[in-house]
Amino acid sequence: MECTQLVDLIFFMGQSNMAGRGDAALAPAVTPGMGFEYRAVTDPAHLHPLAEPFGVNENDPAGVNEPGMKTGSMVSAFVNACTAQTGIAVVGVSCAKGGSAIAEWLPGTPYFEDAVRRARRARQFLAENGYTIRHSAMVWCQGCTDGDLHTLKAVYKLNTDRVIHEFMIDAGLETCFLIQIGNQRDEPELYVPIQQAQEELAAACEDIVMVSRRFKTFAAKGLMKDRFHYLQPAYNAVGAEAGQLIPHARPHR
């Protein structure tokens, strides 16, 4: 399989709207040679052309595990938009778990430790197979469950700051690209404190960059499939918006 030796390494993490609850058949095909999935769990010795449903089989019973739940995500649209501007292939790693609260991602938890394992395997594979990592980053979208749980804004902000920065250190990342959660369809004010916490984190931290706020616009457009999740065109739109911004957000470390 041909692949440019210079790549950007990106970890796609969070809960169900990062994992993807859309329809893979309606997602864009990734430009050939520009997007690859590193399957740290199921096939750590190879890269695969990135396609939807991204990460569908990357289930670790000791960590992030949701068999059959990933049905179509924002990742393919994200990769197309990003690589169209950079000309650098993306190697993507999936580590997203539907229904996960921020407390379940804290350092030392199974999800966090699984993510670190995946990161270390990815780096080792790329190093051993002649790839040079140009930039490395995480794309994070999480918080709906904390809205449902009425997690206090200050607690959510503190814990999210800790998860992001400790993972970035352990995984050797430069930047976290943050995708803001949307609104609960039937109770549109429920997630506002979480959205505010995300805005405050992005404003306070140079290495946390908000790259999309569009999820909260989709209920009015009929693009929600239930109270929490979106139709594939919504995932495509958020992925494209976020991916377009990535090349213009300079890494800080």
C-alpha positions in Angstrom: 0.0 0.0 0.0 1.4 3.4 -1.0 1.5 6.1 1.6 3.5 9.3 1.9 6.2 8.9 4.6 5.3 12.3 6.2 2.1 12.1 8.1 0.0 13.9 10.7 -1.1 11.6 13.6 -4.5 12.4 15.0 -6.5 10.7 17.8 -10.3 11.0 17.6 -11.6 10.8 21.2 -14.7 11.4 23.3 -18.1 10.0 23.4 -20.9 8.9 20.9 -20.9 12.0 18.7 -17.2 11.5 18.1 -17.6 7.7 17.8 -20.3 8.4 15.2 -24.0 7.3 15.2 -24.7 8.2 11.6 -24.9 6.3 8.3 -21.5 5.3 6.8 -23.1 5.1 3.3 -23.8 8.8 3.4 -20.2 9.8 4.5 -17.7 11.0 1.9 -15.1 8.6 0.6 -11.6 9.6 1.8 -9.3 10.9 -0.9 -7.1 7.9 -1.9 -3.7 8.0 -0.2 -4.6 10.8 2.2 -6.2 9.1 5.1 -5.3 5.9 7.0 -6.6 4.2 10.1 -4.2 2.7 12.6 -6.0 -0.1 14.3 -4.1 -0.3 17.6 -6.4 -3.1 18.9 -7.3 -5.3 16.0 -4.4 -5.0 13.6 -1.4 -3.1 15.1 1.0 -4.2 12.4 -0.6 -2.4 9.5 -2.2 0.8 8.2 -5.6 0.6 6.5 -7.2 3.1 4.2 -9.5 5.2 6.4 -13.2 4.6 5.7 -16.5 4.8 7.6 -17.6 3.5 9.9 -14.2 4.6 11.4 -13.0 2.5 14.3 -15.9 0.2 14.2 -14.0 -2.9 15.4 -11.5 -1.1 17.7 -13.0 -2.6 20.8 -10.8 -3.4 23.8 -12.7 -5.3 26.6 -10.3 -3.8 29.1 -10.9 -0.3 27.9 -13.0 1.4 25.2 -15.5 -1.2 24.1 -18.7 -0.7 22.1 -19.2 -3.4 19.6 -21.5 -2.6 16.7 -22.2 1.0 17.9 -20.0 3.0 15.5 -22.1 3.4 12.4 -20.8 6.6 10.7 -18.7 9.5 12.0 -17.3 12.9 11.2 -13.8 11.6 10.7 -13.8 11.0 6.9 -15.1 14.5 6.2 -12.6 15.9 8.7 -9.7 14.1 7.0 -10.7 15.3 3.5 -11.0 18.9 4.6 -7.7 18.8 6.5 -5.6 17.1 3.8 -7.0 19.1 1.0 -5.2 22.1 2.5 -2.1 20.4 3.9 -1.3 17.8 1.3 -0.1 15.6 4.2 -1.8 12.3 4.9 -3.5 11.8 8.2 -3.1 8.6 10.3 -6.2 8.4 12.5 -6.6 6.4 15.7 -10.1 5.8 17.1 -10.7 5.9 20.9 -14.3 7.1 21.5 -16.9 5.6 23.8 -20.6 6.4 23.7 -22.2 7.5 27.0 -18.9 8.1 28.7 -18.7 10.8 31.4 -15.6 12.9 31.9 -14.9 11.1 35.2 -14.5 7.8 33.3 -11.7 9.4 31.2 -9.5 10.6 34.2 -5.9 9.4 34.3 -5.8 5.9 35.7 -9.2 4.8 34.4 -9.6 2.0 31.8 -10.5 4.5 29.0 -7.5 6.8 29.6 -5.1 3.9 29.9 -6.5 2.3 26.7 -6.0 5.6 24.9 -2.4 5.8 26.0 -1.8 2.3 24.9 -3.2 3.1 21.5 -1.1 6.2 21.2 2.1 4.4 22.1 1.4 1.6 19.7 0.7 4.1 16.9 3.9 6.0 17.5 6.0 2.8 17.7 4.5 1.4 14.5 5.1 4.6 12.6 8.6 4.9 13.8 9.5 1.3 13.0 8.0 1.6 9.5 9.7 4.7 8.2 7.1 7.3 8.8 7.8 10.8 10.1 5.2 12.5 12.2 4.8 16.1 11.2 2.2 17.1 13.8 0.3 15.1 16.3 -3.0 16.1 18.0 -6.2 14.9 19.5 -9.7 15.9 18.4 -12.0 15.8 21.4 -15.9 15.8 21.5 -17.4 14.8 24.9 -19.8 16.2 27.5 -23.4 15.2 26.7 -23.5 12.6 29.5 -22.1 15.1 31.9 -25.0 17.4 31.0 -27.4 14.6 31.6 -25.7 13.9 35.0 -25.8 17.6 35.9 -22.1 17.6 36.4 -21.2 21.0 37.9 -19.5 23.3 35.3 -16.5 23.9 37.5 -16.0 20.1 38.0 -16.4 19.4 34.3 -13.9 22.1 33.4 -11.3 20.9 35.9 -11.6 17.3 34.9 -11.6 18.0 31.2 -8.5 20.1 31.6 -6.8 17.3 33.4 -7.9 14.6 30.9 -6.8 16.6 27.9 -3.5 17.8 29.2 -2.4 14.6 30.9 -3.2 12.6 27.7 -1.4 15.1 25.6 1.7 14.7 27.8 1.5 10.9 27.8 0.8 10.7 24.1 3.3 13.4 23.1 0.7 15.6 21.4 0.9 19.3 20.5 -2.7 20.4 20.4 -6.2 19.4 21.4 -8.8 20.4 18.8 -12.1 20.8 20.6 -15.5 20.2 19.1 -18.2 21.7 21.2 -21.2 19.5 22.1 -24.6 20.4 20.8 -27.9 20.7 22.7 -30.1 18.0 24.0 -33.0 18.1 21.5 -35.9 18.1 24.0 -34.2 20.1 26.8 -32.1 22.6 24.9 -30.7 24.3 28.0 -29.5 21.2 29.7 -26.0 21.2 28.1 -25.4 24.9 28.3 -23.1 24.7 31.4 -21.0 22.1 29.6 -20.8 24.2 26.5 -19.7 27.2 28.7 -17.0 25.1 30.3 -15.7 24.2 26.9 -15.6 27.8 25.8 -13.7 28.8 28.9 -11.1 26.0 28.5 -10.5 27.1 24.9 -10.2 30.7 25.9 -7.8 29.9 28.7 -5.5 27.4 27.1 -3.5 28.1 24.0 -3.2 24.3 23.2 -6.9 23.8 23.3 -8.5 25.1 20.1 -12.2 25.2 19.4 -12.8 24.1 15.9 -16.5 23.7 15.6 -19.7 24.9 17.4 -22.1 23.6 14.8 -23.7 20.7 16.6 -25.9 23.1 18.5 -27.4 24.4 15.3 -28.7 21.1 14.0 -31.9 20.5 16.1 -33.5 23.5 14.3 -32.5 22.1 11.0 -34.0 18.6 11.6 -30.6 16.9 11.6 -30.9 15.1 14.9 -31.8 11.4 14.9 -32.8 11.4 18.6 -32.3 13.5 21.7 -28.5 13.1 21.6 -27.3 12.1 18.2 -27.1 13.4 14.6 -27.8 12.3 11.1 -24.8 11.7 8.9 -25.1 15.1 7.0 -24.6 16.8 10.4 -21.5 14.8 11.1 -20.2 15.5 7.6 -20.7 19.3 8.2 -18.9 19.4 11.5 -16.1 17.2 10.3 -15.6 19.4 7.2 -15.6 22.6 9.3 -13.2 21.3 11.9 -10.9 19.8 9.3 -10.7 23.1 7.4 -9.5 24.9 10.6 -6.9 22.5 11.6 -4.1 23.6 9.3 -4.5 27.2 10.5 -4.2 26.3 14.2 -0.5 26.3 15.0 0.8 23.7 17.4 2.1 25.2 20.6 4.6 22.6 21.8 
